[in-house]
Amino acid sequence: MASWPWIRQEIATQLNMPKASVAKIIRYYKKHGHALVPPRFGRPRMTDVGQGRRFAHESLPTGSAEIEIGKSISRITIREKISETGLQGHSARKKHFLFAKHRKMRLAYAKQYEKMIETDWDEVLLTGDTVVEMYGTTGRVYVERREHEVLTPNCVKPTFNSSHKSVMVWSSICGSGVGPLLICEASVNGEYYRKILVNEDNAPAHTTNKTKKVLRDLNLKALMHPA
């Protein structure tokens, strides 16, 4: 084999195989003196790399996979092959739904202020509100407990007849530091909002004509933050 006068490209053309494969075989021959691949230990793989990528791309159910490769294959094997491609199952993150107009507004907002330098942002007051759950998260809670501790107070998640308990808070931050944390003691509608806080995110209570008048009276200029 080593005395053949053909170059790698010619060998690849004659054998109808990739040139990289020809080069790999030649290197193996020069190192070991033969081109025979020794038998491997263990059960042969049910699928190859290409089939694993196809499973990941198409998310094939078990029945379709058997048709594709002509072998009986379990769901566990399919999950393993998909995992080898770097895909992992995760719970979807919760984010506010954005229409196309919202995405355009956010892009325009970013471009409008992208050239502002640090000293410019020192003149900006960033505000925001959020809801804090009084008894932890509203999602699933995991605890480590023994079998008989199923109803132990430390191992249960409290529920209430009047839905979950939460409180809305508001605060601000600017170049000189963090503002006070304000607890909203009532439902935030337009009237209550104008009395206690400033927050610009296109929410209905933040964009009423009366709210805009309050901003003008306070000599505040809104950055028109998009939704």
Secondary structure as UniProt FT lines:
FT   TURN            2..3
FT   HELIX           8..15
FT   HELIX           19..32
FT   HELIX           49..58
FT   HELIX           62..69
FT   HELIX           75..84
FT   TURN            85..86
FT   HELIX           100..112
FT   TURN            113..115
FT   HELIX           118..121
FT   TURN            122..123
FT   STRAND          126..133
FT   TURN            134..135
FT   HELIX           147..149
FT   TURN            150..151
FT   HELIX           153..155
FT   TURN            161..162
FT   STRAND          166..174
FT   TURN            175..176
FT   STRAND          177..178
FT   STRAND          182..184
FT   HELIX           190..196
FT   HELIX           204..206
FT   HELIX           209..217
FT   TURN            218..219
//
